Each structure stands twice: as structure tokens, then as C-alpha cells.
Amino acid sequence: MGWKSLAKSIAADQRRSERETKTRQRNLEKQRKDLDKMQELQRAQYEVEVYENRIELLLSVHKECSDIWDWKAIKSSNPPSKPTKYGKNEQLAQAKLNKYKPGVLDKLFKKQESKRNGLKNAIVESRQLDEREYQNAIQKYESQYSEWKTSVKLAERILTGDTKAYMDAIKEIHPFSEISSLGSFVEFKAENKSLFELTLYVNSDKVIPKEVKTLLKSGKLSVKKMSQTKFNELYQDYVCSCVLRVARESFALLPVNMVIITAVANLLNTQTGHKENQPILSIAIPKDTLSKLNYETIDPSDSINNFVHKMNYKKTSGFNSVQKLIPSDFQPTN
């Protein structure tokens, strides 16, 4: 199987195994079409469910990850089999002609010749169908073979520590697509074959809700402005959850031993009075340490303390800028 086909297969498996939170999100989105038809109570319940689902999604990004890519298996995989031209349709049509024996009615109404001609024409049409099917199979084979050849070459490059191959794999497979769908995006570069550096750009204005929605005992919807403290807590957990997910996806895809991830946000520069992108969390995550975490039960913000990191955060004021970790300060084990 080619690596693009494998990527599609893994993506399909992920969709089938999505957590209940994401499944409920899609159902809620479908219900939005009927929102205008809902009674007040239904509308209120819907709004609260959407809000709670959004919060749950933001705080559980780290709980999922793609399957591990076995580049050694891809490198040693066999090429697809070239199709053989069997002519099965023509054979079936020829067999019908061979078995044809005129019945009493055929003889009575002199239809023997016309029926034989019809069966002969069917053979010609079946031969043409066989050719079309064969040509389609050849085209599919050539595409699969090209994909297989490309995947094997990529695997060979990755296994030899070609850092450009690391970049090519990420660009083709898009392991950070879910994070992008939540309003953040990732830039990346390979420092060497064992250490990968990534920058996570987060956008609190688009990601974290500014209001809290609850259902009152009366059945009415309560909408209140989210407190700054609550906003900051959610934002911190979201950032840390995304950082863990980026690390997990990196290790699943590439044979690196450590990643350095720097989360960047738009903060006020007190020297210039303007907002600009500044680091708010910089962390070095070894593969072995990350693999020991229980992703279902950890608190994303607390788990950051398992790693060397820089983060200046307060509940009342949120994130402040920090200095990025320097890759040269770390010597991952080969």
C-alpha cells in the first residue's frame, strides 16, 4: 500500500474511531438547520450543548493521535500487482454462443440465425468491455505503482535521517489538520534527524468563547460574559493540550527523539503599545517521557511540568511573553 493510500486509510480509521465528543459535535451542527423550528426550551438546550461541546473539544485535543507510521514496513513493501487481461466477459459471451441450441419456437419462426448473430454481436461487445476494463485497471495500477515507488523512496530518505524528507512527509500527510480546524496552525523545521522544532500559532479570540451559556431551572437560556479568570484558565489548558497533540503527532509520524514546541500568541508589546506575535510557552518534549503519560486523565496544564519548559502565566492576567528554548541546548539521544 502506498503512503498516500495509507494516509487515506489511517484517516478513515480515525474517522471511524472518533471520540463521542466529536460525533456529538457533528450531530449538533446538523440540528442547527432546524434551529428556527425549535421551541424556546429546545433552543436553550441546544445552545448549552453546543457551548459545552466546544469547551470539551478545546480541552481534549491531546487525547487523540494518528497511528504510528512504520517506515521500515513501507520501505520493504511489495509493489502492486500488474493486472492481467483475462477476457472474462468475452469468454462468457462465447460460452453462451457455444451452448445455444435452437428451440422449437426459434425453428418455427426461423429465428435461429438472428439469435446467433445477436450472440456473436454480444461477443464483440464483451471483448470491447474487457478492453475498457483492462485499460482502467492499467491506469489504476500505474497510479498505485507510482504512489508505491514514491512512498518507498520517502521511507528510505526518512530512515536515513534526511530532514527534508521529514518536511515532505508533514506537507503531504497533514498530521496537524485537526488543530488547524480549531483556529491554530503549525510551522515546523528539522534541526537534525533526532530533533524537530515546531511553532504553534494560537488565536484566543477565535478559539475560546467569550460567553458562558447555562440552562436555568425555568428552562431559559442564561448567557453571561465569561470572567477573565475563567477565560485564562481555558486558554491555558487549550494551549497545553494542543502542544501535547503536536508532540504526539510528530512522534507518530517521524523517527525523532525530541521536539521543541513554542506556542505563539498575539500579545501587547508594552514597549511599542502594539500587539504582536510573542512566545507564551516553549517546551522540550522527549519521546520517552511523553509516552508514559495517561492522556485520558492528565490535566494538560499540569502535565507541562513533566518537561523542561518556559511559561509565564497567571490566572488573573493570563500569558506573558517568554524566551524560546534553544535547540542547541538539547542533545537528544540517538
HELIX and SHEET records of a PDB file:
HELIX    1   1 TRP A    3  ARG A   16  1                                  14    
HELIX    2   2 GLU A   20  GLN A   31  1                                  12    
HELIX    3   3 ARG A   32  LYS A   37  5                                   6    
HELIX    4   4 GLU A   40  LEU A   59  1                                  20    
HELIX    5   5 VAL A   61  LYS A   63  5                                   3    
HELIX    6   6 TRP A   71  LYS A   75  1                                   5    
HELIX    7   7 LYS A   88  LYS A   99  1                                  12    
HELIX    8   8 VAL A  104  LEU A  108  1                                   5    
HELIX    9   9 GLN A  112  LEU A  159  1                                  48    
HELIX   10  10 THR A  163  ILE A  173  1                                  11    
HELIX   11  11 SER A  177  SER A  181  1                                   5    
HELIX   12  12 SER A  204  VAL A  207  1                                   4    
HELIX   13  13 GLN A  228  LEU A  253  1                                  26    
HELIX   14  14 LYS A  287  SER A  291  1                                   5    
HELIX   15  15 PRO A  300  SER A  303  1                                   4    
HELIX   16  16 ILE A  304  ASN A  306  5                                   3    
HELIX   17  17 PRO A  327  ASP A  329  5                                   3    
SHEET    1   A 6 PHE A 185  ALA A 190  0                                        
SHEET    2   A 6 LEU A 195  TYR A 201 -1                                        
SHEET    3   A 6 MET A 258  ASN A 269  1                                        
SHEET    4   A 6 HIS A 274  PRO A 286 -1                                        
SHEET    5   A 6 VAL A 308  LYS A 314 -1                                        
SHEET    6   A 6 GLY A 318  ASN A 320 -1                                        
SHEET    1   B 2 GLU A 211  LEU A 215  0                                        
SHEET    2   B 2 LEU A 221  LYS A 225 -1                                        
END                                                                             
